[in-house]
Amino acid sequence: MEKHFRVPIADAIRRKSPFARLLEHMEKVKECMDVVKEGLIKYYNGEYEGFSEVAEKVSKLEHEADLIKGNIRAHLPRTILMPVDKGQFLWLLREQDAILDHAENLVEMLNMRKTKIPKQLRELFIEHIKLVAETVEAMEEAVANLKDLVETSFISRERNQTKEKIHQVHQKEWEADQVKYKLTAQIYKMEKKLKPMDVYHLLKIADWVDDIADHAENVADWLRAMIAR
């Protein structure tokens, strides 16, 4: 007679838990933002040499992250035991992945057309990308805290720490928005001195960089929904 052994619930959750893979995916986001920030600062200063390599690195990281994302989804059967809502978890993953997608689209566009950044705007462009990178960094810290939350069964102290991290994401995203508004205003003031296509691309760069911060904020919002109890 065939024997059936029951696997302890805690072991089943631990073995099938997608949280470790989520953090692996987040590591790719971190690597990508480091490359993007460094590459864009050089680009803004007119240093275009080597930017093709930046685009290649970002594309490679985006592909590696896609493989991790696919692995996470493939190991989320209906019967999986999870301490958080599975739908919310998948939306968080989707928004985290959108950061990589936007980063790839951004560097590919910049690589196709080397748009010269006017000297008057360079400082604002650099400040903007730094704040966007800080927004993503704050998001990474918030998501990393999710592992501790799960391991401690969502105790109040860990939840409060995570909420504080989420607040930091919103604060940094707001700061990035303020710089983006200043940047946009300055571009419009200079539009008569610039070629129409240059104006378009300068505005597009500011928008696409800012979109990265928006998706980081979305990740934080889904994380907040997941820990709301």
N, C-alpha and C positions, 0 to 999 in steps of 0.2 A: 504494500500500500504506500503510495507516494505521500511523503510528509510535506506539510507547508509550514514555513516559519514566518512569523510576523516580525517585521522590522520595526523597532521602536520609532515612535513618531519623531522624536528629536533627531534621530539619526537620518530619517528620511528627509527631513527639512534641511539638515546640514549637507547631505550629499547632493540634493537636487537644487539647493538654494542658488538663485541666479545673482545674488548680491556680489559675490566675488567677481563674476564676469562683468557686472555693471561697473565695478571699480577698474577692471582691466580696460574697459571701453573708455572710462574717464581718463585713464592714463594717456590714451591716444589723443584725447582732447587737449590735455595738458601739453603734451609734446608738440602738437600742432600749433597751439597758441604761442608757445615759445618761439617756434620757427616764424610764424606770421608776424609777431611783434618785432622781432629783430630784423626781419626782411623788410617790413614796411617802414621802419625808421630809416633804414638805409635808402630805400626807394624815395621817401619824402625828401631826403637830402640830396637827391639826384644821383645816387650811387646805384645804377641799374645793372652793373656787371654782377653776374652771379644770381640774378633774380630768377632765371630759368630753373636753377637748382632748387630755389625756394619753392617754386611751383611744383616741381617734381617730388620734393619731400612731402609737401602737404597732400598731394594726390596719393602718394604711397601710404601715408598715415590714414587718410580717409578710407582707402581700400581695406587696410588692416582692421580698422574700426568696424567697417561693414561686415567683415567676417565674424567678428566678435558679436555684433548685433544679431546676425543670422543664427549664431550658435545659441544665443540667449533665447531667441524666439522658438528655436527648434526644441528646446528643453523646457518649454512651458506647456505641458499637456494639461488637459482640463482637470485632471485629478491631483495636480501638484498642490502640496501644502505650503502656503505662504502666509507670513504674519502680516502682510499688507495687501491691499486691494490689487489684484493682478492687472486690471485695466489701467489704474493710475500708474502702476509701475511701468507699463509699456508706453504710456504717454510721456513719462519722465525720460525713458530711454530714447523715444522719438525726438524729443526736444534737445536732448544732449547730443544726439547724432546730427541734428540740424545745424549745430555750431560748426561741425566739420564740413558739412555740405556748403554752408555759406562761405567758410574760409577758403575752400577749394575754388568756388566760383569767383571769389574776389581776386585771388592771386592769378588765376587764369586770365581774367579780364585785364589785370594790370600788366601781365606778361605779354598780352597781345598788342597792347597800346601803351607805350611809355609816356604817360601824361606828366608833364613838368609841373611841379608844385611851386607856385609863386612864393618868393621868399617871405612875403608878408603873412602867408598862411601856414608856413611850415611848422611853426611853434604850436599852433592850434591842432594841426593834424597829428603831430607827435603826442601832444597831451591827450588827444582823443583816443588813440590806439592804446596808450598806456592805461587809461581808465577802463577801457573795454576789457583789456587783459586782466586788470584787477577785478573786474566784475566776474569774469570766468573763474579766476582763482578763488574768489569768495564762494562761488557756486561749487567748485571742487571740494572745498573744505566742508560745505554743508552736506554734500552727497556722501563724502567719506565718513561723516558722523553717523550716517544711516546704519552702517555696519555695527557700530557700538550700540545704537538704539535697539537693533534686532537682538543682539547678544545679551542685552540687559532687560529684555522684555518691556521696552519703552518706559523705563522709570522716569519720573518727573525731572530729575537733574539732567539726564541726557536729552530729554525732549526740549527743555529750556535752552540748553546749549545749542541744539540744532536750530531752534527758532531764532536765536541771536545771530547765527550764521546766515540764516535766510534774510534777516533784517539787513545785514551787511551787503548782501547781494542787491537788494532793492536800493540801498543807499548809493552804492557804486554805479548802478545802472542809471540812477537819477543824475549823478554827477556827470556821467558820460553824455547823457542827453543834453545837459546844459551847455557843454562844450560844443556838441554837435549843432545846437541852435546858433551859437556864436559863429561857428564856422560857416554855416549856411548863409547867415546874414552877411558875412564878409565876402563870400563868393558873389552874392547878388550885387553888392556894392561895386565889385570889380568887373562885372560882366561886360561893360562897355569897352574895357581894356583887353578883354580876353576873346579868343575865338569861340564861337558858339559850341563847337564840339568839346573844347576844353572845359567850358562851363558845365556842360552835361556830365563829363567824366568826373570832374571834381565833386559835383553833387552826388554822383553815383557812388564814388569811393566812400564819401562820408556816410551815405545811407547804408551801404553794404557792411561797413565796419560796425555801424551802430546796430544793425540787425543781429550781429553776433551777441551783443550784450542783451538784446531783447530775448533771445532764445535761452540765454543763461538765466535770465529772470523767470522765464517760463518753467525751466527746470526747478527753480526754487519754489515756485507756486505749486507745482505738482508734488514736490516733496512735502510742502506744508499740508496739502490735502491728505497725503498718505499718513502723516503722523497725528492728524487731528483726531483726538479721542476724548 
